[in-house]
Amino acid sequence: MKFADKYVKLIEWSDKDQCYIGSCPELFYGGCHGNNPREVFNELCEIVGEMIEIYQQEGKQLPLPLSGKEYVNVLQKIA
């Protein structure tokens, strides 16, 4: 498993924008958008990987991933 896989990736439909919005709450919001949810997810995964590289290049500490946390598991059961 790649480290980027540990970060939560959300794809949501936006009525306002009439497209899917991809975000990673730990790293950024509204990172990408498009009409196809699979394409948005693929682009989001690339952006998450790039963000991790930027953090590492700049010597910044990465935010802790939310996946695996109990409240995320509870939210997944609700959805």
MOPAC internal coordinates of N, CA, C and O (Angstrom, degrees):
PM7 1SCF
backbone

  N    0.0000 0     0.00 0     0.00 0    0    0    0
  C    1.4480 1     0.00 0     0.00 0    1    0    0
  C    1.5249 1   109.27 1     0.00 0    2    1    0
  O    1.2310 1   121.43 1   -47.16 1    3    2    1
  N    1.3379 1   114.87 1   132.84 1    3    2    1
  C    1.4582 1   120.01 1   175.80 1    5    3    2
  C    1.5266 1   109.32 1   -77.56 1    6    5    3
  O    1.2310 1   120.78 1   -29.52 1    7    6    5
  N    1.3298 1   116.12 1   150.48 1    7    6    5
  C    1.4617 1   120.31 1  -179.89 1    9    7    6
  C    1.5272 1   110.66 1   -57.87 1   10    9    7
  O    1.2310 1   120.13 1   143.54 1   11   10    9
  N    1.3282 1   117.36 1   -36.46 1   11   10    9
  C    1.4727 1   121.36 1  -179.53 1   13   11   10
  C    1.5240 1   111.71 1   -61.60 1   14   13   11
  O    1.2310 1   120.20 1   154.41 1   15   14   13
  N    1.3318 1   117.23 1   -25.59 1   15   14   13
  C    1.4694 1   120.99 1  -179.80 1   17   15   14
  C    1.5238 1   112.29 1   -66.83 1   18   17   15
  O    1.2310 1   120.02 1   162.85 1   19   18   17
  N    1.3131 1   117.56 1   -17.15 1   19   18   17
  C    1.4642 1   121.28 1  -178.32 1   21   19   18
  C    1.5316 1   112.77 1   -79.89 1   22   21   19
  O    1.2310 1   120.56 1   166.57 1   23   22   21
  N    1.3317 1   116.53 1   -13.43 1   23   22   21
  C    1.4630 1   120.04 1  -178.62 1   25   23   22
  C    1.5297 1   111.12 1   -87.53 1   26   25   23
  O    1.2310 1   120.84 1   -40.08 1   27   26   25
  N    1.3226 1   116.00 1   139.92 1   27   26   25
  C    1.4614 1   122.19 1   179.16 1   29   27   26
  C    1.5268 1   109.02 1   -69.98 1   30   29   27
  O    1.2310 1   121.23 1   -47.09 1   31   30   29
  N    1.3155 1   115.25 1   132.91 1   31   30   29
  C    1.4605 1   121.16 1   177.80 1   33   31   30
  C    1.5229 1   107.86 1  -121.77 1   34   33   31
  O    1.2310 1   120.78 1   -58.37 1   35   34   33
  N    1.3223 1   116.12 1   121.63 1   35   34   33
  C    1.4601 1   121.50 1  -177.56 1   37   35   34
  C    1.5244 1   110.58 1  -110.46 1   38   37   35
  O    1.2310 1   121.37 1   -45.78 1   39   38   37
  N    1.3277 1   114.99 1   134.22 1   39   38   37
  C    1.4542 1   121.63 1   173.01 1   41   39   38
  C    1.5256 1   105.77 1  -120.90 1   42   41   39
  O    1.2310 1   120.50 1   -61.25 1   43   42   41
  N    1.3232 1   116.66 1   118.75 1   43   42   41
  C    1.4656 1   121.21 1  -176.98 1   45   43   42
  C    1.5249 1   109.81 1  -129.80 1   46   45   43
  O    1.2310 1   121.22 1   -35.09 1   47   46   45
  N    1.3357 1   115.27 1   144.91 1   47   46   45
  C    1.4551 1   119.91 1   173.77 1   49   47   46
  C    1.5237 1   108.80 1   -79.84 1   50   49   47
  O    1.2310 1   120.26 1   -45.31 1   51   50   49
  N    1.3119 1   117.11 1   134.69 1   51   50   49
  C    1.4598 1   122.57 1   177.14 1   53   51   50
  C    1.5241 1   108.96 1  -109.56 1   54   53   51
  O    1.2310 1   120.69 1   -66.91 1   55   54   53
  N    1.3409 1   116.29 1   113.09 1   55   54   53
  C    1.4640 1   119.76 1   175.64 1   57   55   54
  C    1.5278 1   110.63 1   -63.73 1   58   57   55
  O    1.2310 1   121.04 1   143.21 1   59   58   57
  N    1.3136 1   115.62 1   -36.79 1   59   58   57
  C    1.4641 1   120.55 1  -178.84 1   61   59   58
  C    1.5307 1   111.10 1   -63.17 1   62   61   59
  O    1.2310 1   120.75 1   133.15 1   63   62   61
  N    1.3378 1   116.16 1   -46.85 1   63   62   61
  C    1.4657 1   121.19 1  -176.44 1   65   63   62
  C    1.5281 1   113.28 1   -91.57 1   66   65   63
  O    1.2310 1   120.58 1   167.58 1   67   66   65
  N    1.3476 1   116.49 1   -12.42 1   67   66   65
  C    1.4641 1   122.04 1  -178.18 1   69   67   66
  C    1.5328 1   112.51 1    56.49 1   70   69   67
  O    1.2310 1   121.51 1  -136.18 1   71   70   69
  N    1.3397 1   114.71 1    43.82 1   71   70   69
  C    1.4593 1   120.38 1   176.22 1   73   71   70
  C    1.5248 1   108.63 1  -160.02 1   74   73   71
  O    1.2310 1   121.19 1    -7.68 1   75   74   73
  N    1.3243 1   115.33 1   172.32 1   75   74   73
  C    1.4609 1   120.88 1   176.06 1   77   75   74
  C    1.5237 1   108.67 1   -85.45 1   78   77   75
  O    1.2310 1   121.01 1   -40.67 1   79   78   77
  N    1.3273 1   115.68 1   139.33 1   79   78   77
  C    1.4591 1   122.46 1   179.01 1   81   79   78
  C    1.5270 1   107.73 1  -116.08 1   82   81   79
  O    1.2310 1   120.60 1   -50.07 1   83   82   81
  N    1.3159 1   116.46 1   129.93 1   83   82   81
  C    1.4593 1   121.27 1   177.74 1   85   83   82
  C    1.5137 1   110.37 1  -106.79 1   86   85   83
  O    1.2310 1   120.93 1   -43.58 1   87   86   85
  N    1.3357 1   115.83 1   136.42 1   87   86   85
  C    1.4672 1   119.68 1   178.65 1   89   87   86
  C    1.5196 1   110.33 1  -147.49 1   90   89   87
  O    1.2310 1   121.61 1   -18.35 1   91   90   89
  N    1.3028 1   114.53 1   161.65 1   91   90   89
  C    1.4597 1   123.24 1   176.00 1   93   91   90
  C    1.5288 1   105.63 1  -130.63 1   94   93   91
  O    1.2310 1   120.07 1   -82.55 1   95   94   93
  N    1.3477 1   117.48 1    97.45 1   95   94   93
  C    1.4683 1   121.26 1  -171.23 1   97   95   94
  C    1.5287 1   114.98 1   -52.85 1   98   97   95
  O    1.2310 1   120.39 1   147.75 1   99   98   97
  N    1.3124 1   116.87 1   -32.25 1   99   98   97
  C    1.4639 1   118.85 1  -178.34 1  101   99   98
  C    1.5272 1   112.00 1   -72.41 1  102  101   99
  O    1.2310 1   120.19 1   150.67 1  103  102  101
  N    1.3346 1   117.24 1   -29.33 1  103  102  101
  C    1.4571 1   120.65 1  -173.46 1  105  103  102
  C    1.5285 1   113.96 1  -110.84 1  106  105  103
  O    1.2310 1   119.80 1   143.54 1  107  106  105
  N    1.3482 1   117.99 1   -36.46 1  107  106  105
  C    1.4669 1   121.43 1  -177.52 1  109  107  106
  C    1.5227 1   109.57 1  -170.29 1  110  109  107
  O    1.2310 1   120.40 1   -15.12 1  111  110  109
  N    1.3182 1   116.84 1   164.88 1  111  110  109
  C    1.4669 1   123.52 1   175.48 1  113  111  110
  C    1.5238 1   108.91 1  -117.36 1  114  113  111
  O    1.2310 1   120.88 1   -33.31 1  115  114  113
  N    1.3237 1   115.93 1   146.69 1  115  114  113
  C    1.4620 1   120.35 1   175.66 1  117  115  114
  C    1.5109 1   114.02 1    59.09 1  118  117  115
  O    1.2310 1   120.24 1  -132.75 1  119  118  117
  N    1.3073 1   117.14 1    47.25 1  119  118  117
  C    1.4559 1   121.16 1  -174.56 1  121  119  118
  C    1.5135 1   115.53 1   -74.44 1  122  121  119
  O    1.2310 1   120.06 1   150.49 1  123  122  121
  N    1.3339 1   117.49 1   -29.51 1  123  122  121
  C    1.4553 1   120.10 1  -179.27 1  125  123  122
  C    1.5257 1   109.19 1  -157.43 1  126  125  123
  O    1.2310 1   121.06 1   -13.47 1  127  126  125
  N    1.3144 1   115.57 1   166.53 1  127  126  125
  C    1.4652 1   119.64 1  -179.54 1  129  127  126
  C    1.5224 1   109.84 1  -153.09 1  130  129  127
  O    1.2310 1   121.04 1   -18.51 1  131  130  129
  N    1.3321 1   115.62 1   161.49 1  131  130  129
  C    1.4551 1   120.59 1   178.31 1  133  131  130
  C    1.5153 1   111.02 1   175.16 1  134  133  131
  O    1.2310 1   120.90 1    -0.51 1  135  134  133
  N    1.3222 1   115.88 1   179.49 1  135  134  133
  C    1.4612 1   121.39 1  -177.29 1  137  135  134
  C    1.5218 1   113.75 1   -92.49 1  138  137  135
  O    1.2310 1   120.17 1   165.68 1  139  138  137
  N    1.3198 1   117.29 1   -14.32 1  139  138  137
  C    1.4594 1   121.59 1  -178.29 1  141  139  138
  C    1.5290 1   108.92 1  -113.89 1  142  141  139
  O    1.2310 1   119.51 1   -62.75 1  143  142  141
  N    1.3389 1   118.54 1   117.25 1  143  142  141
  C    1.4691 1   119.91 1  -175.73 1  145  143  142
  C    1.5271 1   113.73 1   -61.94 1  146  145  143
  O    1.2310 1   119.89 1   146.55 1  147  146  145
  N    1.3207 1   117.82 1   -33.45 1  147  146  145
  C    1.4742 1   119.83 1   178.86 1  149  147  146
  C    1.5257 1   111.02 1   -68.02 1  150  149  147
  O    1.2310 1   120.69 1   138.89 1  151  150  149
  N    1.3245 1   116.28 1   -41.11 1  151  150  149
  C    1.4614 1   119.77 1   178.17 1  153  151  150
  C    1.5230 1   110.97 1   -66.21 1  154  153  151
  O    1.2310 1   120.44 1   140.70 1  155  154  153
  N    1.3224 1   116.77 1   -39.30 1  155  154  153
  C    1.4675 1   120.73 1   177.51 1  157  155  154
  C    1.5259 1   109.49 1   -62.96 1  158  157  155
  O    1.2310 1   120.23 1   137.60 1  159  158  157
  N    1.3364 1   117.16 1   -42.40 1  159  158  157
  C    1.4658 1   120.26 1   178.94 1  161  159  158
  C    1.5249 1   110.85 1   -62.50 1  162  161  159
  O    1.2310 1   120.14 1   135.12 1  163  162  161
  N    1.3308 1   117.33 1   -44.88 1  163  162  161
  C    1.4657 1   120.16 1   179.63 1  165  163  162
  C    1.5238 1   111.25 1   -61.09 1  166  165  163
  O    1.2310 1   120.52 1   136.67 1  167  166  165
  N    1.3266 1   116.61 1   -43.33 1  167  166  165
  C    1.4654 1   120.51 1   178.01 1  169  167  166
  C    1.5282 1   110.52 1   -64.44 1  170  169  167
  O    1.2310 1   120.69 1   139.60 1  171  170  169
  N    1.3254 1   116.29 1   -40.40 1  171  170  169
  C    1.4589 1   121.10 1   179.26 1  173  171  170
  C    1.5255 1   110.65 1   -61.19 1  174  173  171
  O    1.2310 1   120.13 1   137.42 1  175  174  173
  N    1.3238 1   117.36 1   -42.58 1  175  174  173
  C    1.4675 1   120.78 1   178.74 1  177  175  174
  C    1.5269 1   110.97 1   -60.64 1  178  177  175
  O    1.2310 1   120.37 1   139.76 1  179  178  177
  N    1.3297 1   116.89 1   -40.24 1  179  178  177
  C    1.4639 1   120.70 1   177.36 1  181  179  178
  C    1.5264 1   110.76 1   -63.74 1  182  181  179
  O    1.2310 1   120.43 1   136.52 1  183  182  181
  N    1.3235 1   116.78 1   -43.48 1  183  182  181
  C    1.4654 1   121.16 1  -178.97 1  185  183  182
  C    1.5263 1   110.54 1   -64.37 1  186  185  183
  O    1.2310 1   120.06 1   138.53 1  187  186  185
  N    1.3273 1   117.49 1   -41.47 1  187  186  185
  C    1.4681 1   120.86 1   178.55 1  189  187  186
  C    1.5255 1   109.40 1   -59.77 1  190  189  187
  O    1.2310 1   120.27 1   134.19 1  191  190  189
  N    1.3295 1   117.09 1   -45.81 1  191  190  189
  C    1.4657 1   120.45 1   177.89 1  193  191  190
  C    1.5166 1   112.02 1   -59.81 1  194  193  191
  O    1.2310 1   120.52 1   137.79 1  195  194  193
  N    1.3312 1   116.61 1   -42.21 1  195  194  193
  C    1.4641 1   121.10 1   178.70 1  197  195  194
  C    1.5259 1   111.28 1   -65.15 1  198  197  195
  O    1.2310 1   120.37 1   139.61 1  199  198  197
  N    1.3322 1   116.90 1   -40.39 1  199  198  197
  C    1.4685 1   120.31 1   179.15 1  201  199  198
  C    1.5269 1   110.81 1   -63.32 1  202  201  199
  O    1.2310 1   120.40 1   139.26 1  203  202  201
  N    1.3162 1   116.85 1   -40.74 1  203  202  201
  C    1.4674 1   120.57 1   178.29 1  205  203  202
  C    1.5221 1   109.67 1   -62.02 1  206  205  203
  O    1.2310 1   120.24 1   136.84 1  207  206  205
  N    1.3355 1   117.15 1   -43.16 1  207  206  205
  C    1.4644 1   120.85 1   177.57 1  209  207  206
  C    1.5271 1   111.06 1   -60.49 1  210  209  207
  O    1.2310 1   120.07 1   137.79 1  211  210  209
  N    1.3279 1   117.48 1   -42.21 1  211  210  209
  C    1.4692 1   121.38 1   179.82 1  213  211  210
  C    1.5261 1   110.41 1   -62.99 1  214  213  211
  O    1.2310 1   120.50 1   133.92 1  215  214  213
  N    1.3316 1   116.65 1   -46.08 1  215  214  213
  C    1.4666 1   120.17 1   177.27 1  217  215  214
  C    1.5236 1   110.09 1   -55.77 1  218  217  215
  O    1.2310 1   120.54 1   133.23 1  219  218  217
  N    1.3250 1   116.58 1   -46.77 1  219  218  217
  C    1.4592 1   121.03 1  -177.32 1  221  219  218
  C    1.5238 1   111.44 1   -66.57 1  222  221  219
  O    1.2310 1   119.74 1   137.46 1  223  222  221
  N    1.3305 1   118.11 1   -42.54 1  223  222  221
  C    1.4620 1   121.80 1   179.51 1  225  223  222
  C    1.5208 1   111.85 1   -62.98 1  226  225  223
  O    1.2310 1   120.79 1   145.34 1  227  226  225
  N    1.3327 1   116.09 1   -34.66 1  227  226  225
  C    1.4618 1   120.39 1  -178.87 1  229  227  226
  C    1.5232 1   112.31 1   -88.44 1  230  229  227
  O    1.2310 1   120.59 1  -179.71 1  231  230  229
  N    1.3289 1   116.48 1     0.29 1  231  230  229
  C    1.4616 1   120.54 1   178.80 1  233  231  230
  C    1.5153 1   114.01 1    70.80 1  234  233  231
  O    1.2310 1   120.51 1  -159.13 1  235  234  233
  N    1.3239 1   116.63 1    20.87 1  235  234  233
  C    1.4675 1   120.82 1   179.89 1  237  235  234
  C    1.5236 1   110.07 1   -88.14 1  238  237  235
  O    1.2310 1   121.36 1   -31.50 1  239  238  237
  N    1.3254 1   115.01 1   148.50 1  239  238  237
  C    1.4568 1   120.21 1   176.45 1  241  239  238
  C    1.5258 1   109.03 1   -77.29 1  242  241  239
  O    1.2310 1   120.89 1   -49.12 1  243  242  241
  N    1.3268 1   115.90 1   130.88 1  243  242  241
  C    1.4642 1   120.61 1   178.77 1  245  243  242
  C    1.5183 1   110.67 1   -73.17 1  246  245  243
  O    1.2310 1   120.29 1   -37.02 1  247  246  245
  N    1.3328 1   117.05 1   142.98 1  247  246  245
  C    1.4669 1   119.61 1   173.28 1  249  247  246
  C    1.5287 1   109.25 1   -62.80 1  250  249  247
  O    1.2310 1   120.55 1   -30.66 1  251  250  249
  N    1.3144 1   116.56 1   149.34 1  251  250  249
  C    1.4569 1   119.96 1   178.20 1  253  251  250
  C    1.5239 1   109.91 1   -68.22 1  254  253  251
  O    1.2310 1   120.24 1   -42.72 1  255  254  253
  N    1.3317 1   117.15 1   137.28 1  255  254  253
  C    1.4714 1   119.90 1   176.90 1  257  255  254
  C    1.5239 1   111.25 1   -64.36 1  258  257  255
  O    1.2310 1   120.67 1   -34.49 1  259  258  257
  N    1.3309 1   116.32 1   145.51 1  259  258  257
  C    1.4617 1   121.21 1   177.92 1  261  259  258
  C    1.5225 1   112.20 1   -83.91 1  262  261  259
  O    1.2310 1   119.93 1   155.53 1  263  262  261
  N    1.3418 1   117.73 1   -24.47 1  263  262  261
  C    1.4623 1   119.16 1  -177.16 1  265  263  262
  C    1.5231 1   110.21 1   -61.92 1  266  265  263
  O    1.2310 1   121.86 1   -35.45 1  267  266  265
  N    1.3245 1   114.05 1   144.55 1  267  266  265
  C    1.4544 1   119.71 1  -178.62 1  269  267  266
  C    1.5120 1   113.34 1    88.86 1  270  269  267
  O    1.2310 1   120.45 1   169.81 1  271  270  269
  N    1.3237 1   116.74 1   -10.19 1  271  270  269
  C    1.4628 1   120.68 1   177.81 1  273  271  270
  C    1.5196 1   108.56 1   -81.29 1  274  273  271
  O    1.2310 1   119.92 1   -34.42 1  275  274  273
  N    1.3077 1   117.76 1   145.58 1  275  274  273
  C    1.4594 1   121.37 1  -173.92 1  277  275  274
  C    1.5284 1   112.64 1   -60.33 1  278  277  275
  O    1.2310 1   119.52 1   140.64 1  279  278  277
  N    1.3401 1   118.53 1   -39.36 1  279  278  277
  C    1.4591 1   119.07 1  -177.89 1  281  279  278
  C    1.5236 1   111.57 1   -67.03 1  282  281  279
  O    1.2310 1   119.67 1   149.94 1  283  282  281
  N    1.3233 1   118.24 1   -30.06 1  283  282  281
  C    1.4581 1   120.36 1   175.69 1  285  283  282
  C    1.5196 1   109.65 1   -68.48 1  286  285  283
  O    1.2310 1   120.21 1   139.34 1  287  286  285
  N    1.3279 1   117.21 1   -40.66 1  287  286  285
  C    1.4622 1   120.65 1   177.94 1  289  287  286
  C    1.5198 1   110.90 1   -62.44 1  290  289  287
  O    1.2310 1   119.92 1   141.19 1  291  290  289
  N    1.3263 1   117.76 1   -38.81 1  291  290  289
  C    1.4613 1   121.69 1   178.33 1  293  291  290
  C    1.5291 1   109.85 1   -65.33 1  294  293  291
  O    1.2310 1   120.01 1   136.32 1  295  294  293
  N    1.3218 1   117.59 1   -43.68 1  295  294  293
  C    1.4629 1   121.00 1   179.26 1  297  295  294
  C    1.5262 1   111.46 1   -62.66 1  298  297  295
  O    1.2310 1   120.23 1   143.04 1  299  298  297
  N    1.3270 1   117.16 1   -36.96 1  299  298  297
  C    1.4602 1   119.87 1   179.25 1  301  299  298
  C    1.5229 1   110.71 1   -65.36 1  302  301  299
  O    1.2310 1   119.80 1   145.66 1  303  302  301
  N    1.3137 1   117.98 1   -34.34 1  303  302  301
  C    1.4628 1   121.35 1   179.18 1  305  303  302
  C    1.5238 1   110.84 1   -69.74 1  306  305  303
  O    1.2310 1   120.44 1   147.72 1  307  306  305
  N    1.3379 1   116.76 1   -32.28 1  307  306  305
  C    1.4632 1   121.26 1   179.94 1  309  307  306
  C    1.5274 1   110.05 1   -71.15 1  310  309  307
  O    1.2310 1   121.15 1   138.41 1  311  310  309
  N    1.3245 1   115.41 1   -41.59 1  311  310  309
  C    1.4734 1   120.47 1  -177.42 1  313  311  310
  C    1.4801 1   109.03 1   -69.09 1  314  313  311
  O    1.2310 1   120.10 1   180.00 1  315  314  313

